[in-house]
Amino acid sequence: MLSIIEQSMKKKGIKYILEIIRAALACGENELNEVCAKSLVAQLMKEVKVVIRCSRDSIRTEFSPRIFWPVEVLDVKEVKDDVETLTTNDLLSKNDPEDRKIGEKELLEDIVPSKEEEKMTPEQRIDAEIDFRNRNLRAWGDFFKRAYEIHKQYNAEFWFHVIGLQPRYT
């Protein structure tokens, strides 16, 4: 899923949130070291202190090193700009041939179409995929925006870790 998110975010100039998500999704020492060596993550880690600790989630049963971001990372101007873009714009357009190719590419990677997908024409499936991606990306933005609002409203200091799975059709 990250490759489609990455394509969509990069197309709209969203870099910092993408790297925060990528770093938080990294699992295991090697993957975490690789992600943390990237320039934007390294830059953010100089501005805020992250916590790396072993934990597990509902997807993987083993304990492995993971990165936890302080809410203060959302105070960084470039991160704020990315959140604003995510919450106010659709990142994919049904009218853009390039965006339609992104949606089609994701659909081709589906091994078994759902019952809902079987009833759709190929064009409807692409439209539904674009809608799903836009909802998913807006949900990421809403998550970060709400975390920032809680931080500011209550002077709350907390750490967050990102795990993002959403049903395709709702």
C-alpha positions in Angstrom: 0.0 0.0 0.0 2.8 2.5 0.7 3.9 2.6 -2.9 0.5 4.0 -4.0 0.4 6.4 -1.0 4.0 7.4 -1.9 3.1 8.1 -5.5 0.1 10.1 -4.5 1.9 12.1 -1.9 5.0 12.8 -4.0 2.8 14.0 -6.8 1.4 16.7 -4.5 4.7 17.6 -2.9 4.0 15.9 0.4 7.4 14.7 1.7 7.6 15.0 5.5 4.4 13.2 6.4 5.3 10.5 4.0 8.6 10.0 5.7 7.0 10.1 9.2 4.6 7.3 8.1 7.4 5.3 6.4 9.5 5.5 9.5 6.6 4.5 11.8 5.7 1.6 9.6 9.3 0.3 9.6 9.6 -2.9 11.5 12.9 -4.4 12.6 16.3 -3.1 13.1 17.5 -3.2 9.5 14.4 -1.6 8.1 14.4 1.1 10.8 18.1 1.9 10.3 17.5 2.2 6.5 14.5 4.6 7.0 16.2 6.7 9.7 19.2 7.3 7.4 17.1 9.1 4.9 17.7 12.8 4.8 14.2 14.0 5.7 13.8 11.6 8.6 17.3 12.4 9.8 16.4 16.1 9.6 13.2 15.6 11.6 15.1 13.5 14.1 17.5 16.4 14.7 14.5 18.8 15.4 12.6 16.4 17.7 13.6 13.5 19.9 12.1 10.2 18.8 11.8 7.1 20.9 12.8 3.7 19.5 11.6 0.8 21.5 10.6 -2.8 20.9 6.9 -3.4 20.6 4.5 -5.5 18.6 1.2 -4.8 17.0 -1.9 -6.6 15.9 -0.4 -7.5 12.5 3.0 -8.9 13.6 3.3 -11.0 16.6 7.0 -10.6 17.2 8.5 -7.8 19.2 10.7 -5.6 17.1 12.2 -2.1 17.2 9.8 0.6 16.1 9.9 4.4 16.0 7.6 6.6 18.0 7.3 10.2 17.1 6.7 13.0 19.6 3.6 15.1 18.9 6.0 18.1 18.6 7.0 16.9 15.1 3.7 18.3 14.0 5.0 21.8 15.0 7.6 21.7 12.2 6.4 24.1 9.5 6.9 21.6 6.6 5.0 18.9 8.4 2.1 21.4 9.1 2.0 22.3 5.4 1.8 18.6 4.5 -1.0 18.0 6.9 -2.9 21.0 5.5 -2.5 19.6 2.0 -3.7 16.2 3.0 -6.8 17.5 4.8 -7.9 20.0 2.2 -7.1 18.4 -1.2 -7.9 15.2 -3.0 -4.6 13.8 -4.0 -5.9 11.8 -6.9 -8.3 12.9 -9.6 -10.6 10.7 -11.6 -10.1 13.1 -14.6 -6.3 12.8 -14.6 -5.0 10.0 -16.8 -1.9 9.6 -14.6 -4.0 9.2 -11.5 -6.2 6.7 -13.2 -3.1 4.7 -14.0 -2.2 4.7 -10.3 -5.6 3.4 -9.5 -5.5 0.8 -12.2 -2.0 -0.4 -11.1 -3.3 -1.0 -7.6 -6.3 -2.9 -8.9 -4.0 -5.1 -11.1 -2.2 -6.1 -7.9 -5.4 -7.5 -6.3 -5.3 -11.2 -6.5 -9.0 -11.9 -6.0 -11.6 -9.1 -6.5 -14.1 -8.6 -3.8 -17.8 -9.3 -4.5 -18.4 -5.6 -4.8 -15.6 -5.3 -7.4 -16.9 -8.2 -9.4 -20.1 -6.2 -10.0 -18.2 -3.1 -11.3 -17.0 -2.2 -14.7 -13.2 -1.6 -15.0 -13.8 2.1 -15.0 -16.0 2.0 -11.9 -13.3 -0.1 -10.1 -10.7 2.6 -11.0 -13.1 5.3 -9.7 -13.7 3.4 -6.5 -10.0 2.9 -6.0 -9.3 6.6 -6.5 -12.1 7.4 -4.0 -10.6 4.9 -1.5 -7.1 6.4 -1.9 -8.4 9.9 -1.4 -10.3 8.8 1.8 -7.3 7.0 3.1 -4.9 9.9 2.5 -7.4 12.3 4.1 -7.7 10.0 7.1 -3.9 10.2 7.5 -4.2 14.0 7.4 -7.1 14.0 9.9 -5.2 11.8 12.3 -2.2 14.2 12.3 -4.4 17.3 12.5 -6.4 15.9 15.4 -3.3 14.9 17.3 -1.9 18.4 16.8 -5.2 20.0 18.0 -5.2 17.8 21.2 -1.5 18.8 21.8 -2.3 22.5 21.5 -5.6 22.5 23.3 -4.5 20.5 26.3 -0.8 21.2 26.2 -0.6 17.4 25.9 2.8 15.7 25.4 2.5 12.3 23.8 4.2 9.9 21.4 2.5 8.3 18.4 3.1 5.3 16.3 1.3 4.9 13.0 -0.4 1.7 11.8 -2.7 2.2 8.9 -5.1 -0.3 7.5 -8.5 0.7 6.2 -11.3 -1.3 4.5 -11.3 -0.7 0.7 -15.0 -0.1 0.3 -17.2 1.5 3.0 
